Amino acid sequence: MKLGMIACALGHHRIDRGDTKRVHGGHVGRCRCCRTPMEEVEPHLWVVQRVRDAGLTHRMR
């Protein structure tokens, strides 16, 4: 788990295959280690979704 968190900090997220959902024709899911929301833009190519934080500021997670 610790190595996974370090990898996530460097931008190497791993998708949790059991938690993926189909939304509006695409797949969405979360990282296995840090729970960051991700979406599939091409087959087998996942990118981090840009979502606002709970404070609704301009900072994106």
HELIX and SHEET records of a PDB file:
HELIX    1   1 LYS A    2  ALA A    9  1                                   8    
HELIX    2   2 ARG A   17  ASP A   19  5                                   3    
SHEET    1   A 4 LYS A  21  VAL A  23  0                                        
SHEET    2   A 4 GLY A  26  ARG A  30 -1                                        
SHEET    3   A 4 PRO A  37  GLU A  42 -1                                        
SHEET    4   A 4 LEU A  45  VAL A  48 -1                                        
END                                                                             
